[in-house]
Amino acid sequence: MTVLDHHLIRAGFRVPDLERSVEHAREILGVNVASDDGRRVSLALPGQEPCLILHAADTAEFDFMALHTTADNLAEVRRRLAAAGVEIDSAVELHGDALRVHAPNGVAVEIGVGEGHARNAAERDSGPVIGSLDHLSFAAQDPGAFRDFFVDLFGFRLSDSFLDQRHWLRCSPNHHTVAVFAGSNGIHHYAFETSDVRGLARLGDVLAARGQNFVWGPGRHGIGGNIFTYHLDPAGSILEVTSDMLQVESEEEWEIEVWSDAEKSGVLWGPLPPAGFRDMSTPVIAATESA
C-alpha cells in the first residue's frame, strides 16, 4: 500500500478552568497566545502556527487532532474514505483544502493541505525548550478498529504492538504519531518533545517550583525508545514531555515487533507506572458537539 506521510500540527481540548490551563501551557511548554476570544485560546510555539487549542467548558474533554499533508496525499485519503463509506465532514479547524472525519472511538480527525511545523529551538529563561507537538495516545474499546482506521484510510504504518492490546502508529519517520490502548474511548495522553534529557531536567525544576511532580518518570520506554516524563495538566489530562524518540529511516528495513513483556515494553529503565495509570483517560467530546 502507498506510503502517505503527514504532519501532526494541532490538538484541541475542552477545559473547565481556561485561565489555569493557559497559564500552565505557557509556563511548562513555552507557548504564546496566538488568539484569545475569552472562551477559546490558540497557543503556538515560537515561529509556528497554533499547536494547542483550549476551549472553556464545564468538563475536560478531548476535542480534535489535526494533520497537514500534501495535496496528492489528501486526495488519496479522500478516495479511501469515500470507498470505505466513511462520512466526511467539512473541516472546522483547518482552512483551505481539508476535511474532518471521526475515528472508531469518536476522535475528530482533521487533515488538510499544508506544511509541518518548523521545529522550535528558541531559548527560554526557564523550562524545557519544546520543539513541537509530538504524538497523541488514545484509548479505544476496540483498539484494532482504531489501528485499522489510521492504517487503511490515512496510510499510517504500524511500528510496534503490545500483544493485541496496544498499537503504535507512524505517519513520518517518528516512531509514533498516534498510539492506541485498550480502554474506555478517550485520550490517554498528549505529548510534546524536547531535544534531550536536559530539557526534561528543566521541566522537573519548573514543576517543583509549581508544587507539582511527575506522575511517572523519568524513564525510557522499550517501544519507541524515547525518554519520558508524565504529569497532570490543570484539567487532569496526562501531558508527556519526551525526548530521543526512535526514528524509522527506512520503511523497507523496519520490522514490526509484537511485544509480550509488559514491563520491558513500557520501561527499559526507570520507575514502573503508578497503579491505574493505563486506565486513565480524558473522554472524547461528542461528535455532534465538536462539529
C-alpha positions as a LaTeX table, in Angstrom:
\begin{tabular}{lrrr}
\hline
Residue & $x$ (\AA) & $y$ (\AA) & $z$ (\AA) \\
\hline
Met1 & 0.00 & 0.00 & 0.00 \\
Thr2 & 1.22 & 3.53 & $-0.81$ \\
Val3 & 3.13 & 5.29 & 1.99 \\
Leu4 & 1.43 & 8.54 & 2.97 \\
Asp5 & 3.41 & 10.91 & 5.17 \\
His6 & 1.62 & 13.53 & 7.27 \\
His7 & 2.49 & 16.04 & 9.99 \\
Leu8 & 0.72 & 16.31 & 13.35 \\
Ile9 & 0.20 & 20.03 & 13.78 \\
Arg10 & $-2.57$ & 20.63 & 16.33 \\
Ala11 & $-4.66$ & 19.20 & 19.16 \\
Gly12 & $-7.65$ & 20.67 & 20.95 \\
Phe13 & $-9.10$ & 20.26 & 24.43 \\
Arg14 & $-12.15$ & 21.49 & 26.34 \\
Val15 & $-11.07$ & 22.56 & 29.83 \\
Pro16 & $-13.03$ & 23.61 & 32.95 \\
Asp17 & $-10.58$ & 26.36 & 34.01 \\
Leu18 & $-9.35$ & 28.07 & 30.87 \\
Glu19 & $-7.13$ & 30.60 & 32.65 \\
Arg20 & $-5.25$ & 27.97 & 34.66 \\
Ser21 & $-4.83$ & 25.72 & 31.63 \\
Val22 & $-3.43$ & 28.55 & 29.52 \\
Glu23 & $-1.06$ & 29.61 & 32.29 \\
His24 & 0.18 & 26.03 & 32.71 \\
Ala25 & 0.79 & 25.59 & 28.98 \\
Arg26 & 2.65 & 28.88 & 28.73 \\
Glu27 & 4.95 & 28.15 & 31.69 \\
Ile28 & 5.54 & 24.45 & 31.02 \\
Leu29 & 5.64 & 24.36 & 27.22 \\
Gly30 & 6.74 & 27.91 & 26.39 \\
Val31 & 3.81 & 28.53 & 24.06 \\
Asn32 & 2.46 & 32.01 & 23.31 \\
Val33 & $-1.14$ & 33.14 & 22.91 \\
Ala34 & $-1.90$ & 33.48 & 19.20 \\
Ser35 & $-5.57$ & 34.38 & 19.68 \\
Asp36 & $-8.00$ & 34.68 & 22.60 \\
Asp37 & $-11.71$ & 35.46 & 22.37 \\
Gly38 & $-12.37$ & 34.83 & 26.06 \\
Arg39 & $-13.71$ & 31.31 & 25.50 \\
Arg40 & $-11.18$ & 29.85 & 23.07 \\
Val41 & $-7.41$ & 30.32 & 23.21 \\
Ser42 & $-4.98$ & 29.32 & 20.46 \\
Leu43 & $-1.44$ & 28.62 & 21.66 \\
Ala44 & 1.67 & 28.45 & 19.47 \\
Leu45 & 5.34 & 27.70 & 19.94 \\
Pro46 & 7.69 & 30.47 & 18.71 \\
Gly47 & 7.72 & 30.66 & 14.92 \\
Gln48 & 4.90 & 28.14 & 14.49 \\
Glu49 & 1.18 & 28.09 & 13.78 \\
Pro50 & $-1.02$ & 27.20 & 16.79 \\
Cys51 & $-0.40$ & 23.69 & 18.08 \\
Leu52 & $-2.77$ & 23.64 & 21.06 \\
Ile53 & $-6.35$ & 24.93 & 21.20 \\
Leu54 & $-8.05$ & 25.29 & 24.60 \\
His55 & $-11.79$ & 25.93 & 24.82 \\
Ala56 & $-13.69$ & 26.76 & 28.01 \\
Ala57 & $-16.18$ & 24.05 & 29.02 \\
Asp58 & $-17.78$ & 22.52 & 32.09 \\
Thr59 & $-15.68$ & 19.35 & 31.98 \\
Ala60 & $-12.39$ & 18.20 & 30.50 \\
Glu61 & $-12.76$ & 16.60 & 27.07 \\
Phe62 & $-10.57$ & 15.95 & 24.04 \\
Asp63 & $-11.78$ & 17.97 & 21.07 \\
Phe64 & $-9.80$ & 17.13 & 17.90 \\
Met65 & $-6.46$ & 16.35 & 16.27 \\
Ala66 & $-5.24$ & 17.89 & 13.00 \\
Leu67 & $-2.74$ & 16.78 & 10.36 \\
His68 & $-1.13$ & 18.56 & 7.43 \\
Thr69 & $-0.19$ & 16.66 & 4.28 \\
Thr70 & 0.35 & 17.12 & 0.54 \\
Ala71 & $-2.44$ & 17.69 & $-1.98$ \\
Asp72 & $-1.81$ & 14.27 & $-3.53$ \\
Asn73 & $-1.90$ & 12.55 & $-0.13$ \\
Leu74 & $-5.13$ & 14.31 & 0.80 \\
Ala75 & $-6.71$ & 13.23 & $-2.49$ \\
Glu76 & $-5.73$ & 9.64 & $-1.73$ \\
Val77 & $-7.12$ & 9.84 & 1.82 \\
Arg78 & $-10.37$ & 11.29 & 0.48 \\
Arg79 & $-10.58$ & 8.46 & $-2.07$ \\
Arg80 & $-10.06$ & 5.81 & 0.61 \\
Leu81 & $-12.62$ & 7.36 & 2.93 \\
Ala82 & $-15.23$ & 7.51 & 0.16 \\
Ala83 & $-14.53$ & 3.90 & $-0.86$ \\
Ala84 & $-14.97$ & 2.76 & 2.75 \\
Gly85 & $-18.23$ & 4.69 & 3.11 \\
Val86 & $-16.89$ & 6.90 & 5.90 \\
Glu87 & $-18.90$ & 10.08 & 6.46 \\
Ile88 & $-16.77$ & 13.10 & 5.57 \\
Asp89 & $-17.46$ & 16.47 & 7.18 \\
Ser90 & $-16.15$ & 19.94 & 6.48 \\
Ala91 & $-13.06$ & 20.89 & 8.45 \\
Val92 & $-13.61$ & 23.12 & 11.47 \\
Glu93 & $-10.02$ & 23.97 & 12.43 \\
Leu94 & $-8.08$ & 23.76 & 9.18 \\
His95 & $-8.53$ & 26.16 & 6.28 \\
Gly96 & $-8.33$ & 25.53 & 2.55 \\
Asp97 & $-8.49$ & 22.00 & 1.19 \\
Ala98 & $-9.26$ & 19.98 & 4.32 \\
Leu99 & $-11.77$ & 17.54 & 5.81 \\
Arg100 & $-12.93$ & 16.09 & 9.12 \\
Val101 & $-13.86$ & 12.51 & 10.00 \\
His102 & $-14.33$ & 10.59 & 13.22 \\
Ala103 & $-12.27$ & 7.58 & 14.25 \\
Pro104 & $-13.97$ & 4.49 & 15.71 \\
Asn105 & $-13.52$ & 5.76 & 19.28 \\
Gly106 & $-15.15$ & 9.10 & 18.40 \\
Val107 & $-11.98$ & 11.16 & 17.97 \\
Ala108 & $-12.39$ & 14.01 & 15.48 \\
Val109 & $-9.55$ & 13.89 & 12.95 \\
Glu110 & $-8.89$ & 16.74 & 10.53 \\
Ile111 & $-6.45$ & 16.57 & 7.64 \\
Gly112 & $-5.64$ & 19.30 & 5.15 \\
Val113 & $-3.02$ & 20.54 & 2.73 \\
Gly114 & $-0.15$ & 22.30 & 4.43 \\
Glu115 & 3.36 & 22.10 & 5.82 \\
Gly116 & 4.55 & 20.68 & 9.09 \\
His117 & 5.85 & 22.92 & 11.86 \\
Ala118 & 9.45 & 24.09 & 11.67 \\
Arg119 & 10.93 & 22.77 & 14.91 \\
Asn120 & 11.22 & 25.42 & 17.62 \\
Ala121 & 14.65 & 25.98 & 19.16 \\
Ala122 & 14.14 & 29.40 & 20.81 \\
Glu123 & 15.91 & 29.57 & 24.16 \\
Arg124 & 13.94 & 30.18 & 27.36 \\
Asp125 & 14.91 & 31.60 & 30.75 \\
Ser126 & 13.41 & 28.54 & 32.46 \\
Gly127 & 11.68 & 25.35 & 31.49 \\
Pro128 & 12.38 & 23.00 & 28.59 \\
Val129 & 12.78 & 24.17 & 25.01 \\
Ile130 & 9.83 & 22.42 & 23.37 \\
Gly131 & 10.41 & 21.62 & 19.71 \\
Ser132 & 6.93 & 20.56 & 18.64 \\
Leu133 & 3.76 & 18.67 & 19.38 \\
Asp134 & 5.00 & 15.07 & 19.12 \\
His135 & 2.23 & 12.47 & 19.44 \\
Leu136 & $-1.20$ & 11.59 & 20.80 \\
Ser137 & $-2.02$ & 8.34 & 22.61 \\
Phe138 & $-5.67$ & 7.31 & 22.69 \\
Ala139 & $-7.80$ & 4.71 & 24.44 \\
Ala140 & $-10.39$ & 2.76 & 22.49 \\
Gln141 & $-12.81$ & $-0.01$ & 23.29 \\
Asp142 & $-11.72$ & $-1.62$ & 20.01 \\
Pro143 & $-8.02$ & $-0.76$ & 19.54 \\
Gly144 & $-7.83$ & $-2.96$ & 16.44 \\
Ala145 & $-10.53$ & $-0.99$ & 14.66 \\
Phe146 & $-8.79$ & 2.26 & 15.64 \\
Arg147 & $-5.47$ & 0.93 & 14.31 \\
Asp148 & $-7.04$ & $-0.21$ & 11.04 \\
Phe149 & $-8.80$ & 3.14 & 10.58 \\
Phe150 & $-5.48$ & 5.02 & 10.56 \\
Val151 & $-3.58$ & 2.37 & 8.61 \\
Asp152 & $-6.16$ & 1.64 & 5.90 \\
Leu153 & $-7.63$ & 5.11 & 5.44 \\
Phe154 & $-4.82$ & 7.52 & 6.35 \\
Gly155 & $-1.84$ & 5.42 & 5.31 \\
Phe156 & $-0.24$ & 5.21 & 8.76 \\
Arg157 & 2.20 & 2.35 & 9.34 \\
Leu158 & 2.20 & 0.05 & 12.34 \\
Ser159 & 5.51 & 0.46 & 14.17 \\
Asp160 & 5.06 & $-1.93$ & 17.11 \\
Ser161 & 2.37 & $-3.56$ & 19.23 \\
Phe162 & 1.98 & $-4.97$ & 22.70 \\
Leu163 & 0.04 & $-8.20$ & 22.14 \\
Asp164 & $-3.23$ & $-7.11$ & 20.50 \\
Gln165 & $-3.97$ & $-4.52$ & 23.18 \\
Arg166 & $-1.76$ & $-1.54$ & 22.29 \\
His167 & $-0.54$ & $-0.25$ & 18.94 \\
Trp168 & 1.94 & 2.47 & 17.94 \\
Leu169 & 1.46 & 4.05 & 14.50 \\
Arg170 & 3.63 & 6.39 & 12.45 \\
Cys171 & 2.97 & 8.72 & 9.52 \\
Ser172 & 6.54 & 10.08 & 9.33 \\
Pro173 & 9.96 & 8.86 & 10.50 \\
Asn174 & 8.88 & 9.50 & 14.12 \\
His175 & 8.25 & 6.06 & 15.67 \\
His176 & 4.68 & 7.02 & 16.54 \\
Thr177 & 2.43 & 9.96 & 15.93 \\
Val178 & $-0.66$ & 8.12 & 17.17 \\
Ala179 & $-0.91$ & 5.26 & 19.66 \\
Val180 & $-3.93$ & 3.40 & 20.99 \\
Phe181 & $-4.53$ & 1.32 & 24.11 \\
Ala182 & $-7.48$ & $-0.88$ & 25.01 \\
Gly183 & $-9.77$ & 1.07 & 27.34 \\
Ser184 & $-12.68$ & 3.50 & 27.55 \\
Asn185 & $-12.87$ & 5.74 & 24.48 \\
Gly186 & $-10.79$ & 8.85 & 25.07 \\
Ile187 & $-7.27$ & 10.23 & 25.00 \\
His188 & $-4.74$ & 8.75 & 27.38 \\
His189 & $-2.07$ & 11.42 & 26.96 \\
Tyr190 & $-0.76$ & 14.12 & 24.64 \\
Ala191 & 2.97 & 14.62 & 24.15 \\
Phe192 & 5.40 & 17.40 & 23.28 \\
Glu193 & 9.09 & 16.81 & 22.58 \\
Thr194 & 12.29 & 18.40 & 23.78 \\
Ser195 & 15.70 & 17.72 & 22.28 \\
Asp196 & 17.32 & 15.72 & 25.10 \\
Val197 & 17.17 & 14.69 & 28.73 \\
Arg198 & 18.47 & 18.08 & 29.87 \\
Gly199 & 15.15 & 19.56 & 28.80 \\
Leu200 & 13.35 & 17.02 & 30.98 \\
Ala201 & 15.51 & 18.06 & 33.93 \\
Arg202 & 14.48 & 21.69 & 33.35 \\
Leu203 & 10.86 & 20.55 & 33.20 \\
Gly204 & 11.24 & 18.85 & 36.58 \\
Asp205 & 12.63 & 22.05 & 38.06 \\
Val206 & 9.67 & 24.08 & 36.78 \\
Leu207 & 7.18 & 21.54 & 38.10 \\
Ala208 & 8.89 & 21.53 & 41.50 \\
Ala209 & 8.67 & 25.33 & 41.67 \\
Arg210 & 4.94 & 25.00 & 40.97 \\
Gly211 & 4.48 & 22.42 & 43.73 \\
Gln212 & 3.98 & 19.62 & 41.19 \\
Asn213 & 5.82 & 16.43 & 40.34 \\
Phe214 & 5.87 & 13.75 & 37.69 \\
Val215 & 3.21 & 11.06 & 37.97 \\
Trp216 & 5.57 & 8.73 & 36.07 \\
Gly217 & 9.19 & 9.04 & 35.02 \\
Pro218 & 11.75 & 9.97 & 34.05 \\
Gly219 & 12.42 & 6.67 & 32.30 \\
Arg220 & 12.91 & 5.14 & 28.88 \\
His221 & 10.21 & 3.25 & 27.03 \\
Gly222 & 11.03 & $-0.03$ & 25.34 \\
Ile223 & 8.61 & 0.66 & 22.50 \\
Gly224 & 9.77 & 3.83 & 20.74 \\
Gly225 & 12.93 & 4.08 & 22.84 \\
Asn226 & 12.01 & 7.58 & 23.98 \\
Ile227 & 12.85 & 9.08 & 27.36 \\
Phe228 & 9.60 & 10.07 & 29.03 \\
Thr229 & 8.03 & 12.13 & 31.79 \\
Tyr230 & 4.32 & 12.40 & 32.55 \\
His231 & 2.46 & 14.88 & 34.70 \\
Leu232 & $-1.12$ & 16.10 & 35.01 \\
Asp233 & $-2.25$ & 19.39 & 33.50 \\
Pro234 & $-4.81$ & 21.55 & 35.37 \\
Ala235 & $-7.72$ & 19.80 & 33.62 \\
Gly236 & $-6.48$ & 16.40 & 34.82 \\
Ser237 & $-5.26$ & 15.24 & 31.40 \\
Ile238 & $-1.89$ & 13.48 & 31.16 \\
Leu239 & 0.84 & 15.51 & 29.47 \\
Glu240 & 4.00 & 13.72 & 28.37 \\
Val241 & 7.18 & 15.63 & 27.63 \\
Thr242 & 9.59 & 13.32 & 25.83 \\
Ser243 & 12.93 & 13.22 & 24.06 \\
Asp244 & 15.01 & 10.92 & 21.85 \\
Met245 & 12.15 & 9.20 & 20.05 \\
Leu246 & 13.29 & 6.42 & 17.71 \\
Gln247 & 13.25 & 7.47 & 14.04 \\
Val248 & 12.34 & 4.99 & 11.30 \\
Glu249 & 14.71 & 5.97 & 8.49 \\
Ser250 & 13.91 & 3.07 & 6.15 \\
Glu251 & 10.37 & 1.81 & 5.62 \\
Glu252 & 11.70 & $-1.26$ & 3.82 \\
Glu253 & 14.02 & $-2.29$ & 6.66 \\
Trp254 & 11.70 & $-1.67$ & 9.60 \\
Glu255 & 10.36 & $-4.84$ & 11.23 \\
Ile256 & 7.25 & $-4.66$ & 13.39 \\
Glu257 & 7.75 & $-6.19$ & 16.83 \\
Val258 & 4.86 & $-7.60$ & 18.84 \\
Trp259 & 5.99 & $-7.22$ & 22.43 \\
Ser260 & 4.72 & $-9.60$ & 25.10 \\
Asp261 & 6.69 & $-8.34$ & 28.11 \\
Ala262 & 4.51 & $-5.59$ & 29.56 \\
Glu263 & 7.26 & $-4.27$ & 31.82 \\
Lys264 & 10.03 & $-4.04$ & 29.22 \\
Ser265 & 7.74 & $-2.62$ & 26.53 \\
Gly266 & 6.88 & 0.24 & 28.85 \\
Val267 & 10.07 & 0.63 & 30.87 \\
Leu268 & 13.60 & $-0.24$ & 29.79 \\
Trp269 & 14.80 & 1.75 & 32.79 \\
Gly270 & 13.13 & 3.97 & 35.34 \\
Pro271 & 10.18 & 3.53 & 37.69 \\
Leu272 & 7.16 & 1.40 & 36.88 \\
Pro273 & 3.90 & 3.26 & 36.16 \\
Pro274 & 1.69 & 4.00 & 39.16 \\
Ala275 & $-1.33$ & 1.80 & 39.78 \\
Gly276 & $-4.20$ & 2.67 & 37.45 \\
Phe277 & $-2.07$ & 4.76 & 35.09 \\
Arg278 & $-3.04$ & 2.75 & 32.00 \\
Asp279 & $-6.73$ & 3.16 & 32.84 \\
Met280 & $-6.64$ & 6.97 & 32.97 \\
Ser281 & $-8.12$ & 8.90 & 30.05 \\
Thr282 & $-9.88$ & 12.12 & 29.13 \\
Pro283 & $-13.15$ & 11.45 & 27.28 \\
Val284 & $-13.72$ & 12.45 & 23.67 \\
Ile285 & $-16.21$ & 15.22 & 23.03 \\
Ala286 & $-19.41$ & 14.01 & 21.40 \\
Ala287 & $-19.31$ & 14.25 & 17.59 \\
Thr288 & $-22.44$ & 16.40 & 17.50 \\
Glu289 & $-20.79$ & 18.96 & 19.76 \\
Ser290 & $-17.40$ & 19.06 & 18.02 \\
Ala291 & $-18.73$ & 19.86 & 14.56 \\
\hline
\end{tabular}
